[in-house]
Amino acid sequence: MQEQFTHLTSEKWQTLIPPSYEFSAEIFMMKNLQYNMSQKNAIYRTKQTFYNEKWQKIPFIIGVTGSVAVGKSTFAKKITRLFERLEPDKTIAQVSADGFLMSNAELKAKNLMDQKGFPSSFNWDAFYTFLASVKAGKERVPYRLYSQEISDLVPNELGYVSVPDILVVEGINLLEVPPEGQAPPSDFFDYVIYLDASEEDLEKWYLDRYHLMLEINRNNPDNFFYKWANVPLEQADNFAKRVWRDVNLKNLHDYIEPTKKRADMIIKKYGNHEISDMYIRKF
């Protein structure tokens, strides 16, 4: 992997953009994204000139992927907010790929609940149709919404994407090759960022989020977390740690981490979620 990627430490990336009172690793990352977007747009304009045609706007699609609990949603929101500030003339949309998981009812019917988040639990055809429609410039492309609070798809509710300049998609399966021969999602992504962290930090962040869900749903009997919010904490934690070990860690080892080398940028995070290192693909 060392041959494919340039390794940037904080000392190195600080020399690559002009000093600024707001300097941060995120600003350097955004400059990198803006550069890649401008290069893609230049190629697109050149093709139109060569073929003497005018084509529809093609959104620049950014993927944010990595393990469960690595902070994909928060990171994607940060990218979205920074683009809104740095590119105020562009429209930006954000979508979670969790909306393309099978529902809990479907997973139970197929005996796949213990593989939730694995490639086998994903609706690859729906994800392909969504990405292809967005890339083709279609209006009001629908997608299912997923709620972390209920750990399931939101019933009878859809989100829509309408010809954005930039679409940010976060999810664990973005660089996966579908198991039944469907086109891989990466065919539609212009740039994919893989968030990386130690397994110790990942488990801690997972348990932190789990404890938050317990607190939120302590008085919500219709919620998945209600049962575990009302048993002794040690018992609840034993369940969460078993899920982490048997489901999320297995998913990371077998499916998610092996795709890391296909990313355009790998971002390594400290235990406080700050960026420690970046690895940028050379070819």
C-alpha positions as CSV (number, residue, x, y, z in Angstrom):
1,M,0.0,0.0,0.0
2,Q,2.9,2.3,0.6
3,E,3.6,2.5,-3.1
4,Q,0.1,3.6,-3.9
5,F,-0.3,6.3,-1.2
6,T,1.5,9.4,-0.2
7,H,1.8,9.6,3.6
8,L,1.1,13.1,5.1
9,T,1.8,13.9,8.7
10,S,0.5,17.1,10.3
11,E,4.0,18.6,9.8
12,K,3.8,17.8,6.1
13,W,0.3,19.0,5.3
14,Q,0.8,22.3,7.1
15,T,3.5,23.2,4.6
16,L,1.2,22.5,1.6
17,I,-1.3,25.4,2.0
18,P,-0.8,29.0,3.0
19,P,-0.9,29.7,6.8
20,S,-4.3,30.7,8.1
21,Y,-5.8,31.6,11.4
22,E,-8.4,28.8,10.8
23,F,-5.9,26.2,9.6
24,S,-6.8,22.6,10.3
25,A,-6.5,19.2,8.8
26,E,-10.0,19.5,7.6
27,I,-9.2,22.7,5.6
28,F,-6.3,20.8,3.9
29,M,-8.7,18.0,3.1
30,M,-11.2,20.4,1.7
31,K,-8.5,22.0,-0.5
32,N,-7.7,18.5,-1.8
33,L,-11.4,17.8,-2.5
34,Q,-11.8,21.1,-4.3
35,Y,-8.8,20.4,-6.4
36,N,-10.1,17.0,-7.5
37,M,-13.5,18.4,-8.2
38,S,-12.1,21.1,-10.4
39,Q,-10.1,18.5,-12.3
40,K,-13.2,16.3,-12.9
41,N,-15.2,19.4,-14.0
42,A,-12.4,20.4,-16.5
43,I,-12.4,16.9,-18.0
44,Y,-16.2,17.0,-18.3
45,R,-16.0,20.4,-20.1
46,T,-13.3,19.1,-22.4
47,K,-15.4,16.1,-23.4
48,Q,-18.4,18.3,-24.2
49,T,-16.2,20.5,-26.4
50,F,-14.7,17.5,-28.2
51,Y,-18.1,16.0,-29.0
52,N,-19.6,19.4,-29.7
53,E,-22.5,18.6,-27.3
54,K,-24.0,20.1,-24.1
55,W,-24.6,17.6,-21.4
56,Q,-26.6,17.7,-18.2
57,K,-24.9,18.7,-14.9
58,I,-23.1,15.7,-13.4
59,P,-22.8,15.8,-9.6
60,F,-19.5,15.3,-7.9
61,I,-20.1,12.4,-5.5
62,I,-17.9,12.0,-2.4
63,G,-18.0,8.8,-0.3
64,V,-17.1,8.6,3.4
65,T,-16.6,5.1,4.6
66,G,-15.0,3.0,7.4
67,S,-16.0,0.9,10.4
68,V,-19.1,1.1,12.5
69,A,-18.7,3.9,15.1
70,V,-15.7,5.5,13.4
71,G,-17.6,8.8,13.0
72,K,-18.7,8.7,9.3
73,S,-21.9,10.7,9.8
74,T,-20.3,13.4,11.8
75,F,-17.4,13.6,9.3
76,A,-19.8,13.8,6.3
77,K,-21.7,16.6,8.0
78,K,-18.5,18.4,8.5
79,I,-17.6,18.1,4.8
80,T,-21.1,19.3,3.9
81,R,-20.9,22.4,6.2
82,L,-17.4,23.3,4.9
83,F,-18.5,23.0,1.3
84,E,-21.5,25.3,2.0
85,R,-19.0,27.8,3.3
86,L,-16.3,27.4,0.7
87,E,-18.5,26.9,-2.3
88,P,-21.6,29.0,-1.5
89,D,-22.8,29.0,-5.2
90,K,-23.1,25.2,-5.2
91,T,-25.9,23.0,-3.9
92,I,-24.7,20.2,-1.6
93,A,-26.7,17.2,-0.4
94,Q,-25.9,14.4,2.1
95,V,-27.2,10.9,2.2
96,S,-26.6,7.9,4.5
97,A,-26.1,4.5,2.8
98,D,-27.8,3.0,5.9
99,G,-31.0,3.7,4.1
100,F,-30.1,0.9,1.6
101,L,-29.9,-1.8,4.3
102,M,-32.7,-4.3,4.4
103,S,-35.3,-3.5,7.0
104,N,-35.1,-5.4,10.3
105,A,-38.3,-7.3,9.3
106,E,-36.7,-8.4,6.0
107,L,-33.4,-9.4,7.8
108,K,-35.4,-11.5,10.3
109,A,-37.3,-13.2,7.5
110,K,-34.1,-14.1,5.8
111,N,-32.3,-15.0,9.1
112,L,-29.7,-12.3,8.6
113,M,-30.1,-10.1,11.7
114,D,-26.7,-11.3,13.0
115,Q,-25.2,-10.1,9.7
116,K,-26.7,-6.6,9.7
117,G,-24.3,-4.3,8.0
118,F,-22.6,-7.1,6.2
119,P,-22.7,-7.0,2.3
120,S,-25.4,-9.7,2.5
121,S,-27.8,-7.3,4.4
122,F,-27.5,-4.6,1.8
123,N,-30.0,-3.7,-1.0
124,W,-27.4,-3.4,-3.8
125,D,-29.9,-3.0,-6.6
126,A,-31.6,0.0,-4.9
127,F,-28.2,1.6,-4.2
128,Y,-27.1,1.2,-7.8
129,T,-30.4,2.7,-9.0
130,F,-30.1,5.6,-6.6
131,L,-26.5,6.4,-7.6
132,A,-27.0,6.0,-11.3
133,S,-30.1,8.3,-11.2
134,V,-28.3,11.0,-9.3
135,K,-25.3,10.8,-11.6
136,A,-27.6,11.0,-14.6
137,G,-29.1,14.3,-13.3
138,K,-32.6,13.1,-12.6
139,E,-34.9,15.2,-10.4
140,R,-36.1,14.1,-7.0
141,V,-34.3,10.8,-6.7
142,P,-35.9,9.0,-3.7
143,Y,-34.1,7.1,-1.0
144,R,-35.1,5.4,2.3
145,L,-34.3,7.0,5.6
146,Y,-32.6,5.1,8.5
147,S,-32.8,6.0,12.2
148,Q,-30.1,5.2,14.6
149,E,-32.6,5.7,17.4
150,I,-34.8,2.8,16.3
151,S,-32.0,0.9,14.5
152,D,-34.2,0.4,11.4
153,L,-35.5,2.1,8.3
154,V,-38.0,4.8,9.0
155,P,-41.5,3.6,8.0
156,N,-43.3,5.4,5.2
157,E,-40.8,8.2,4.9
158,L,-38.4,9.1,2.0
159,G,-35.7,11.6,1.4
160,Y,-35.0,13.1,-2.0
161,V,-32.0,14.3,-3.9
162,S,-32.5,16.8,-6.7
163,V,-29.5,17.4,-9.0
164,P,-26.9,18.7,-6.5
165,D,-23.5,20.0,-7.5
166,I,-22.0,17.9,-4.7
167,L,-23.4,14.7,-3.0
168,V,-21.8,13.4,0.1
169,V,-22.6,9.7,0.9
170,E,-21.6,8.0,4.1
171,G,-21.7,4.3,4.8
172,I,-19.8,1.1,5.5
173,N,-20.2,-0.6,2.2
174,L,-19.1,2.1,-0.3
175,L,-16.0,0.3,-1.5
176,E,-17.4,-3.2,-1.4
177,V,-17.9,-5.4,-4.5
178,P,-21.5,-6.7,-4.3
179,P,-21.7,-10.4,-3.8
180,E,-24.1,-11.2,-6.7
181,G,-22.3,-9.4,-9.5
182,Q,-24.0,-6.0,-9.4
183,A,-22.0,-3.0,-10.4
184,P,-19.9,-1.8,-7.4
185,P,-21.0,1.6,-5.9
186,S,-17.4,2.9,-6.4
187,D,-18.2,3.2,-10.1
188,F,-20.2,6.3,-9.3
189,F,-18.0,7.9,-6.7
190,D,-15.5,10.6,-7.7
191,Y,-13.6,10.6,-4.4
192,V,-13.8,8.2,-1.4
193,I,-12.4,8.9,2.0
194,Y,-11.8,5.9,4.4
195,L,-11.8,6.8,8.1
196,D,-9.4,4.7,10.1
197,A,-8.8,4.2,13.8
198,S,-7.5,1.7,16.3
199,E,-9.9,-1.1,17.3
200,E,-9.7,0.0,20.9
201,D,-11.0,3.4,20.0
202,L,-13.6,2.0,17.7
203,E,-15.1,-0.2,20.5
204,K,-15.0,2.7,22.9
205,W,-16.9,5.0,20.5
206,Y,-19.4,2.2,19.8
207,L,-20.1,1.8,23.5
208,D,-20.3,5.6,24.0
209,R,-23.0,5.7,21.3
210,Y,-24.7,2.7,22.7
211,H,-24.9,4.3,26.2
212,L,-26.4,7.4,24.6
213,M,-29.1,5.3,22.9
214,L,-29.9,3.7,26.2
215,E,-30.3,7.0,27.9
216,I,-32.5,8.4,25.1
217,N,-34.8,5.4,25.1
218,R,-35.1,4.5,28.7
219,N,-38.8,5.4,28.7
220,N,-39.6,4.4,25.1
221,P,-41.0,0.8,25.2
222,D,-41.4,0.7,21.4
223,N,-37.6,1.2,20.9
224,F,-35.0,-1.6,20.4
225,F,-32.8,-0.1,23.2
226,Y,-35.6,0.1,25.8
227,K,-35.1,-3.5,27.0
228,W,-31.3,-2.9,27.5
229,A,-31.9,0.5,29.1
230,N,-33.9,-1.2,31.9
231,V,-31.5,-4.0,32.9
232,P,-28.3,-3.7,35.0
233,L,-25.7,-1.8,33.0
234,E,-23.2,-4.7,33.2
235,Q,-25.8,-7.0,31.6
236,A,-26.5,-4.4,28.9
237,D,-22.8,-3.8,28.3
238,N,-22.1,-7.6,28.0
239,F,-24.8,-7.7,25.2
240,A,-23.2,-4.7,23.4
241,K,-19.7,-6.1,23.6
242,R,-20.9,-9.4,22.2
243,V,-22.5,-7.6,19.3
244,W,-19.3,-5.6,18.8
245,R,-17.2,-8.7,18.8
246,D,-19.4,-11.1,16.8
247,V,-21.0,-8.7,14.3
248,N,-19.2,-5.3,13.9
249,L,-15.6,-6.5,14.4
250,K,-16.1,-9.5,12.2
251,N,-17.6,-7.1,9.5
252,L,-14.6,-4.9,9.9
253,H,-12.1,-7.7,9.5
254,D,-13.8,-9.6,6.8
255,Y,-15.4,-6.9,4.6
256,I,-14.7,-3.3,5.5
257,E,-11.0,-3.1,6.2
258,P,-9.9,-5.1,3.1
259,T,-11.5,-2.3,0.9
260,K,-9.4,0.4,2.5
261,K,-6.7,0.2,-0.2
262,R,-9.3,1.2,-2.8
263,A,-10.0,4.6,-1.2
264,D,-8.6,7.8,-2.6
265,M,-7.7,9.1,0.9
266,I,-7.3,7.3,4.2
267,I,-7.6,9.4,7.3
268,K,-6.2,8.1,10.6
269,K,-7.9,9.4,13.7
270,Y,-6.7,9.8,17.3
271,G,-8.9,8.7,20.2
272,N,-10.3,12.2,20.5
273,H,-11.4,12.1,16.8
274,E,-8.7,14.5,15.7
275,I,-6.8,13.7,12.5
276,S,-3.3,12.2,13.0
277,D,-2.3,11.2,9.5
278,M,-3.5,11.2,5.9
279,Y,-2.7,8.8,3.1
280,I,-3.5,10.1,-0.4
281,R,-3.7,7.8,-3.4
282,K,-1.0,8.6,-6.1
283,F,-2.5,6.3,-8.8
